[in-house]
Each structure stands twice: as C-alpha cells, then as structure tokens.
Amino acid sequence: MSALWQVQEAKNRFSELIERAVNEGPQTVTRHGKPVVRVVAVGGEGLAAPGKDDGFVEFLLSMPRVEGFAELIGERSSVKQLDPLGE
C-alpha cells in the first residue's frame, strides 16, 4: 500500500517524497482527497521484484473508463494490441 500525500505536502516535502518512493515503494499524491498521480522509483533500492504485486496495476485498472475516448483520439491502427497482464 502506498503512502498518501496531499499536493501541497508533496510540494513542500518533495525530497522526502522521492526518498520514500525509492525506499518504500510507490507514493500517491491526492488533490481534494482523490488520487491524481503516483510517484514510482525507476531504479535502485526499494523496487518491487519482477512479478511482485505492488498494487500499481490494480490502481491503473481502477481508473474510470472514458466513454468515447477512442473516437476522441482517432484511429490508431499502427498500435499493436497486447494481451492483458496476468493472463
């Protein structure tokens, strides 16, 4: 489970936010009580082992779907379709 940070707190303590993302795992920043971004380390200590569930995929899949999004961005025939993770 990642720690929750309000936007202002994340701004004021950004160095600590980064340090905790590296050492403790993903950190979630909220605006008006709703998650808006997640800070995730790209290398070094504290990273989840390959295949270890840190909840990030579940977090992404929990986002609301936007009706009409495909029509909004247009046809993307050059994009390769991938199978969902875990199947």
C-alpha positions as CSV (number, residue, x, y, z in Angstrom):
1,M,0.0,0.0,0.0
2,S,1.5,3.4,-0.9
3,A,1.5,6.4,1.3
4,L,-0.9,9.2,0.5
5,W,0.3,12.8,0.1
6,Q,-1.8,15.9,-0.4
7,V,-0.5,18.1,-3.3
8,Q,0.8,20.9,-1.0
9,E,2.5,18.5,1.3
10,A,4.1,16.7,-1.7
11,K,5.4,20.1,-3.0
12,N,6.8,21.1,0.4
13,R,8.4,17.8,1.1
14,F,9.3,16.7,-2.4
15,S,12.8,15.3,-1.5
16,E,11.2,13.2,1.2
17,L,8.5,12.0,-1.3
18,I,11.2,10.9,-3.7
19,E,13.2,9.2,-1.0
20,R,10.2,7.3,0.2
21,A,9.3,6.2,-3.3
22,V,12.8,4.8,-3.7
23,N,12.9,3.1,-0.3
24,E,9.3,2.2,0.5
25,G,7.6,1.9,-2.9
26,P,5.0,3.9,-4.9
27,Q,3.7,7.1,-3.3
28,T,0.3,8.5,-4.2
29,V,-0.5,12.2,-4.4
30,T,-4.1,13.4,-3.9
31,R,-5.9,16.5,-4.8
32,H,-9.2,17.3,-3.0
33,G,-8.9,13.8,-1.5
34,K,-8.8,12.0,-4.8
35,P,-5.6,10.2,-6.2
36,V,-4.2,12.1,-9.1
37,V,-0.6,10.8,-9.5
38,R,1.7,8.1,-8.3
39,V,5.4,8.6,-7.8
40,V,7.3,5.4,-8.6
41,A,11.1,4.9,-8.5
42,V,12.8,3.9,-11.7
43,G,15.8,2.1,-10.3
44,G,17.8,1.4,-7.2
45,E,16.7,0.2,-3.7
46,G,13.1,-0.4,-2.7
47,L,11.8,-1.5,-6.1
48,A,9.5,-4.4,-6.2
49,A,11.0,-7.7,-7.5
50,P,9.8,-8.6,-11.0
51,G,6.4,-10.2,-10.8
52,K,5.8,-8.9,-7.3
53,D,2.4,-7.2,-6.9
54,D,2.8,-3.7,-5.5
55,G,-0.8,-2.7,-6.4
56,F,0.1,-0.4,-9.2
57,V,-1.7,-2.4,-12.0
58,E,-4.8,-2.6,-9.8
59,F,-4.6,1.1,-9.2
60,L,-4.4,1.8,-13.0
61,L,-7.3,-0.7,-13.7
62,S,-9.4,1.1,-11.1
63,M,-9.5,4.3,-13.1
64,P,-12.8,5.2,-14.6
65,R,-13.3,4.4,-18.3
66,V,-13.9,7.4,-20.5
67,E,-16.8,6.8,-22.9
68,G,-15.9,7.9,-26.5
69,F,-12.2,8.1,-25.8
70,A,-11.3,6.0,-28.9
71,E,-13.3,8.4,-31.1
72,L,-11.6,11.4,-29.3
73,I,-8.1,10.3,-30.2
74,G,-8.9,8.8,-33.6
75,E,-7.9,5.5,-35.2
76,R,-4.6,4.1,-34.1
77,S,-4.1,1.2,-36.5
78,S,-0.3,1.2,-36.1
79,V,-0.6,0.4,-32.3
80,K,0.0,-3.3,-31.6
81,Q,-2.7,-4.8,-29.3
82,L,-1.2,-6.6,-26.3
83,D,-2.8,-9.2,-24.1
84,P,-3.7,-8.0,-20.5
85,L,-1.1,-8.7,-17.8
86,G,-1.6,-11.9,-15.8
87,E,-3.3,-13.9,-18.5
